[in-house]
Amino acid sequence: MQLANIELGKLFVSKTNMRHADKAPDVSDILPTVKARGVIVPLIVRPGEDEGKPDMFGIIAGARRFHAASLAAQENGEADALPCAIMEPGDDAAALEASLIENIGRLDPDEVTQWDTFTRLVQKEGRTPEQIGQTFGLTDLYVRRILALGNLLPRIRNLYRDGEINVASVRHLTLATKAQQKEWLALFDSPDEYVPTGQQLKSWLFGGASISTRHAIFPLDGYKSKIVADLFGEDGIFADADQFWRAQNEAIAVRRDELLSDDWADVEIMEPGRYFHAWEYERTPKTKGGKVFISITHGGEVEIHEGYLSGKEAKKARAQEARSGQTEADKQAARDQRSETTSSLQTYIDLHRHAAARAVLTDHPGAALRLMVAHAITGSPLWTIKTEKSYCRNEATAESVETSTAEALFDARRRAALALLDFSHDEPTVTGGNGRSEGTAAIFARLLALGDGDVLAILAVVMGETMEAGSAVVEAVGSYLKVDMGALWTPDDALFDLVRDRQMANAMLREVAGKKVADGNIAEKVKTQKAIVRDCLTGSNDRRKVEGWVPRWLRFPAASYTARPFASLAKWKQVEPHIKGLPAPLPVEIGPVDPYAVAAE
């Protein structure tokens, strides 16, 4: 048996149902309950292939509930999907229905009391909506609807319990902000005002594109665009929605900065239109790592929810708190373990930094020589040599690195080294004992015939090919040689396609376009913010062109945008004490090719 909510239009009364007839059954006894509460006991259905309706489900048991729901939908103008138990081969309809009715019988008929029970199961027992549904034989959607009653003001819940608000109205009110609920209650209490219900309530809450001045969190006296006032001058509407959102986003950014400066662990700005369901979060004080969530409706209203953690975060925090011997600094560091970069983005960063570091290394064979000695000291007695393949599954990243200026510079040096050794340009420089017929003695003889400068040039190439991407060695080499990524890397779609975190996109936007533009777009989608960054880098759409920008992730030394973990920065911190304060590398006259001339070509 599988529980699911199925649309009315996909259900029909099966010929095997005892109530199958052309005439609809009398449902007058259950219709009031269905109108007020909807259908709770799931219908028993099976796929309609055997009856020539492959995209529908035939009702084996529950035809009266189906007809009552159809009549309620005609009156309300809204058709809710019905909870159904889908039969599998071998299931017995009578046994299934008896089991479901027995489970439902364990529930209090009062949905507000059900909400109290479900909420305690979520918060005290750690149950998920799916687990609650399995316990009581309810669909996931039904359980979530009951939990959504937690978004209501207590008085509205009591009115619903007393039957003074119908089910369609209360479902719309669960999506309303607290301010909208208070405004609706004022209409409900007024004997002279019209109180919207059902479909009219939905239109009242969400209809129209006008944005009221009551929702602005910025001072209206400094607002430059037009505001249309009502006849009494008590309220107004923003004539230009884009101008409103620009000002509102900037104000949200200011509020976020204030909250962060007030020592909140984090401030999460939710996607506009995404509702803050309190039952999905746990109250957590600031001192225990509580965060602030800012929700924004499509109508412009902003609500700030202070002192919460998601259920998963709260569970993790409790486990960490249970451990003994942790300092407050340890607890703070453990509050956000999510890496600043995804694995794919980290691969992109590692490969580009590796390509740039080894390209510049070819100009400094003295450093390469010392690095080679270090490899000899720390390696195995046999010193098995392997080249860095720079492999990644993401084709866009692979192409980005392969066509980069850094890779072109290194390849020019590699070809020059192959020519010195009298090897073909198509051969690998380093084989690790595989692929080339010449023995070590023969190659040694060729090297003896070359001058020191040529040998060091070859050494630098070999060292570059055997330097591990993503390692602390890359951080040490790149930082010591002061690699300029702006000269060796160009912003491309491969990078931007890998940036999916809104906080990271906004931080990058702040770097290229400034704080004002970033704050003005703080609640925009990641795609929109990345598009503005691209416009700034290309000078498109009337944006001032920004030259030489390199994201912090790619710079030497490594840097990050947040306090969250970042692998490259962690590796730099390991090697920084050893590199910091060393004298700058001395220039050495080497090489048969000018790599920067190659880059210019």
N, C-alpha and C positions, 0 to 999 in steps of 0.2 A: 504493500500500500504506500502511495505517495500523496502527501498533502500539498495542495496548490490552490491558488485563487484563480478562477477561470471567468472570463467575461461572459455576460448574459448571452450575447450574440453567438457564442460558440457552444451553447448548451441546447439540447433538445430532449424530449421525453422519449426514452427508448421503448421499442415495441415490447420488450420483456417486462416493462414496468406495469404493475397491476392497475395504475391509474392512467395508462395510455388510452386516450379517447379523443375524439374530435372536440368534445365539450370540455372546457376548463373546469376543474373541481371548485367546490365552494371553499374559499379561504378566509371567510369573514372572521373566523375565530382567531386566526393567527396574524391577519393583516396589520392590526394596530401595533402588535409587538415588532413585526418586521419593519414597519415605518419608523418606529421609535428607536429600535436597537439594531436593525439589520438582521441578517441570517448568521446564527452562531454555530448551530450543529451542521457539520459538513454534509453535503450531498454525496451519495455514492454514485460514481460515474465510471464509464469505460470508454476507450477510444471508439469512434464511430465508423471505423473501416467496414465492419461486418454489416452495417446498415446503409452502406453507400455514402457515408458522410465522413471522409477521411480527415478533414480539418476540424471536426467537431467532436463533442463528447456526449454520449447518450446517458441520460439519468436513469439509473437502476432503482434508486431509492431517494426520495426527497422532492417529488414532483410538486407537492403542495407548497413547499418552501420556495421552489423555483417560480411558480405562478404568483405567489404573494410578492416576491421580490420584483417581478416584472410589472405588477400593478403599482407598487410603490415607486418604481423608476418612472413610470408614465406620469404620476402625479408630481413627483419632485423635479422632474427634468434631468435627473442624474441617475446613471446606472452603475452601481458598485459591482465589482467582480465578486463572485460567490465562492465561499470556501468549499472545496471538493476533495474527497478521498478517491484517488484514481485506482481502480482495481487492476491487479496483475493476474496473470494466469494462475489458477488454483485458488484465488480468493473467493470467499463466500460472502455475498452481499449482506445476508441477514446477520452473519457473525460480525462483520465489519460495522454495520450500523449499531448493533447492540453494544459493541465495544466503545464506539464513539459517544453514544448517548450516555453510557456509564461514566466515561471520562468527563463529559460536559456536566454531568450531575454533581461532580465533585467541586465545581466552581460556584461561587456565590453569584446569583443572578444579577446583582448590582455591579455594573461595570466600574464604578468608582472604587468599590471595595476590591474588585479584581485588580485595579491599578495599584492599590496599596499593597496587595499580595505580590504582584509581579515585581514591583519596585523593590520590595524587601528581598525577593529572591535574587534580583540583579545585584543589589548593593551589599547584602549581607552574605549571600551564598555564592556569589560570583557566577550565577547562571546566565547563559546567553538567551536571547529571544528564541533561538532555534530549540534550545533544550527545554524551555518552558512550553513551547508548542508541542514537543514530543510527549511531555508529561501529561498534558491535558487534552491531547488530540486536537490541537488547534493549528491553524496555518500561521506561518511566520508573519504574514501581513496583519492578521487579527491581533496577535500579541503586540506588534509594534504600534498598532492603532490605540490599544489600551494604554501602553506605556506613554504614548504621546499626550495623554490626559495630564501628564505632569507639567506640560507647558502652559496649562490653564491657571488662571487665578482661582483660589479656593472657592470663591463665591460662584463662579461659573460652573465648577465641578458639582457643587451642591445643587444648583439649578437643574443641571443635567440629571443628577440622581433623582430629583423630585419630579422629573418628567416635564419641566417647563421649557426645555430646549431640546429640539429633535436631533437625531444623530447626524444628519447632513450639516446642520449649523455648527454643532460642536466640533466636527472634523475640520471645518474651515477655521474655527477659532483656535484650534491647536497650532495653526500656522501663523497666527497673528502675533504681533509684538504685544508686550504688556500694556503699552500706551494705547494701542488699538483696542485691546480688550476692555480697558477702562472706559474708553470713549463709547464702545458698544454698550457697556453696562449702563452708562448715563442715558443712552437712548432707550434702553430696556426699561429703566425706572421712570422715564418721563411719560406722563399720560398724553402729552400733546405731540410727541415726536414719533415718526415712523421708524421702527426698528427692523433692519433688514435681516432676513433669515434665508436659509437654503441657498439657491443659486444667486439671489439678490445679495446675500451676505458676501458671497465670493466676489461678485462684481464690486461691492463696496470696499472690500479689502484690497483687491488686486487689480481692478479694472482701471483703464485709462493710463495715459503716459504723463499726466501732470504730477509735479512734485511740489508738495506744500513747503512753505518757508518754515513751518514748525519743525521740519526734519533737519534743517541746517544746523551744523555744530560750529559754524564759523560766524563771526559778527556780520550782520546784514548791512550795517552802516558803511562798511568798506567794500561791499560787493558792487562791481562796476556794471554788470549786465542788467537787463531789464527784469523787473518783478511786476507781475500783474496782480493788483490788489482786488479783494472782493468789495462788494458795495458798502460794507460797514468798515472797511479798513482794518479788520481784526485779523485777517489771514491773507496770505498771498500765494502766488504760484510762480515758479521760475519759468520765464519764457524760453530760455535756452538751456536745455538739459545738459548739453556738453559743458557749458560754462559752470553750471552747478556742480557737476561731478568733478571738474578740475579743482574747484575750491573745496569741495567736500573731501576729496582725497588728500589734499594738502593738510586740511585740518585733522584728518585721521592720522596722518603721518606725525603731526605735532603731538597728538595725544599718545601715539605709540611711543615716541621718544620720551615723553614725560613719565609714562608708566615704567619704561626701562630704567630711567634715571631714579625711579622710586624703588629700585632693587627687586622688581619682579623678575623671575627666572627667564621668562620669555613672553612675548606678546604675539599671538597668532591672529592675523587678519584673515577672516574666512572669505571664501568666494562669495560675491554678491548673490543673494537669493538662496544661499545655503542656510538652513535653520539650525540654531543652537538647541539641540535636544538635551535637556538637563539630565535625563536618565542615562545618557551615554557617557557622562562625566562624573567625577567625584570631587566634592568640595575638598580643597587642599590649601592650607594657609601659605602665605608667602615664605615663612620660615622653613617650610618643608618642600620648597620647590614648586609651589603653585604657580600657574601661568594665568595669563589674561587672554581671553578670546573676544575678538571684536566681530560681531555679526552685522551685516549690511543687507537691508532689503532692497528689492528692485525699485521700490518707491523712495529710496534715499534715506530711510530711517536707520540710525546707528544705535546699537546696543552694546554695552561693555560688560562682560561677564568676568569678574575678578575672582581669582582663587579657585581654579579648577585644574584637573588633569584628566586626560582621557582614561577610560577604564584600564587599558593596557599599561599606560604610563604609571597610574596609581599603584597597580599590582607590582610593577617593577620597583617602584619607590619603596613600597612596604618591605619587599624582599631585601633591598639594600639596607634599609634601616634596621632590619633584624640582625644584620651582621655586626659583630662587635669590633671595636678597635678602629672604627672609621672616624677620621676628623671631619670637621665641617667642610673643609676644603675638598676632601675626598668625596663627600656626599654631593657637593656642588658640581664636581667634575663628572659625576656619574648620572646627573639628571638628564643629560641629553647625549646619548651614545650614538645617535644617528650620524653617520659620516657626512661631512660637508659635500662630498662628491660621490656620484655613483661609480660603480666599478668600471663602466664603459668610459665615463668622463675621466677617471683616474688613469686609465690606459692611454687615452688621448694625451693627457698631460705628461705622463711618463715618457712616451715615445718621442714627443716633440722636444722635451727637455734633453733627452738622450741624444737626439739628432743634433741639436744645437751645441751641446757640450763637446761631443766628439769632433764636430766641424772646427770649433775653435782650438781643440786640443792639437789638431794637425799643425797649427802655427807655433806650438810650444812643445817641441820634442823633448826639451829638458824635463818638463813636467811629466811627459809620457814615460820617459826613461825611469824616473823615480816611482811612478805608478806601477810600471812593469816589475821593478824590484820588489815593491810591496806585494804584488801578486805572487811573486816567487817565494816570499817569506811566509805568507799566510796560506798558500796553496798546498795540495797534496804532494807526496814525494815524487809521483809520476808526472804531475802538472799536466793533466789532460786539458787540451785547449778546445774550447767551443766558441763559435761566433754567436753574437746576439742576432736572432732571426727577426726581431721586431714584429712578431706575429700578433695579430688581433683578429677577432671574428667580425668586427664591424668594418665593412668594406669602405665606407666613407672615411673612417679614420686612417685605414691603410693607404688609401689614395692621397689623403691630405699630407701624410708624412712623406710618402714617396715623391710627391711633386713639390715639396717645400724647398725654399732657398738653402736651408741647412743641409738637406740631403744632397742637393746639387753640388754644394761646396765640397762635401766629404767625398762624393763620387769622383770629382775632378782630382782630388788628392790620391784617391785609391788607384785611379787609372795611371797617374804619374808613377806611383810606386810599382805597379805591375810592369810598366815600361822599363823601369830601372832594373827589375829582376828578369827582364826579357820574357815575361809571361804574356799570354793573350789577354786582351781586355775583357774577354768573356769568362775567364777563369776566376775562381775565388782567391782572395789574398791569403786567407787562413783556411786550412782544411782540417786541422786537428788529426792529421795522420790518414785522412781519407781523400781520395779523388785526384791526387797528382802523383805521377810516376817518379819524379825526381826525389832522391833521398835527402836527408838532412845534410850530409857531407857536401853534396853538389850545391845546394842552396847556400851553405856556409862559404863555399869557395867563391860564389858570385858576390856575396856580401864583402868578402875580403878585398875584392877588386874595386869596391866603391869607397868614396870618401866618407868621412864622419857625418857630414851634413846630409848626404843621401841616405845613409843608414838610419840616421835619426828620423828622417822624413818617413821612411818605411815603417820604423818602429811606431811612430805616432798613428799611422793608419791601422797597423795591427792592433795597437792598444785600443783604438776606437772601435774596431770590429769585435773585440772581446770584452767590452765594457757592458755590464748588465743594465738593461733599461729598468727604471723604477727603483734602482738601488741607491744606497747612501753614497756610493762612489760618484754617481752622477751629480748629486748635490754638492759634494766636495769639489769636484773638478769645475763644475759650472760657476760656483761661487768664488773659488780661488782665482779663476781666469776672468771673472767679471763678464760673463757671457751676456751680450746685448740681444735679448730675444726680439726686440723691435726690428733689428736688421736681418734676422734669420727666420722670422715667422710672420705670416699674414693671416688676419682674421678670416675664417671661412665658415661655410654652412655646416661642415662636419662638427665644429665646436658648438655652434648655437643649437643644432639639433639635439645635442646631448645635455643641454641646460634645461631642466624641467622643473626646478625648484623656484617658486615665486620669490623667495627671499634672496636667492642668488641672482636672479634676473634683475631685481630692483637694485641690488648692490652694484652690479655692472652698469646699470643705467645711470646710477648716481655718479660713477666714475667718468663716463663719457659725456653725459648731458648736464650734470650738476644736480644738487640737492633739490632745487625747486621742481625741476622736471620729474625727478624720481618720486618725490612726495606727491606730485600731482597725478601720478599714475600708479600709486602704491597698491590699489585694489584691482588694477587691471589684470587681465589674464597674462600668463607667462608669454604667450605668443605675441601679444600686443607690445609688451615691454621689450622683447627681443627685437621686434620690428623697428622700434624707435632707436635702439642701439645700432642696428644696421644702417639706418638712415643717417645717424651721426657719423658713422665711419666712412660712409660713401658721399656725404653731403647731399643726400636726396631729401625731397619733400620739405625744402626750405630750411633744413637743419644745417647748422654750422659744422663743417667737416673737421673731424678730429684725426690728427695724424699720429702715427707711432704708438697707438694704444696697445697695451699688452695686459691681459687679465692677470691678477695677482698670482693665480695658480701657476702660470708659466714663467714668472720672473725668477731671477737668481739674485739674492737668496729667495727661497720659497716663502710665500706669504698666503694668508687665507683671509676670507671675508667675515668669518664668525669665530666664535670660540669652540665650535664643533670640531671633531677630529678631522684632520687632513693629512694623508699619508706622506706627501712630499715634505710638509713642514716638520712632521715628526722626525723624518730622516735627517733634515737639515739641523734640527736641534741636537741630534746625536753627534754630528761631525763639527758643528760650529766651534766648540771649545778648541778643537785641534787646528782649525783653519784660521780663526780670527787672530789678527795681529801679525800674520806671516808677511814677509816682504813681497812686493809685486813680482811676478815672473819676469825674467830678463829676456829681451828679444833675441832671437837666434836667426842667423842668415841660413835659410834652408830652402830646398824645394825647387823643382823646375817649373812650377805653375803658380800664378797669382790667383787664389780662389775667389777673391772679391771681383776680379775681372770676369771670372766665369759667371758670378752672380749677376753682374751688370749685363752680360749677354742674354 
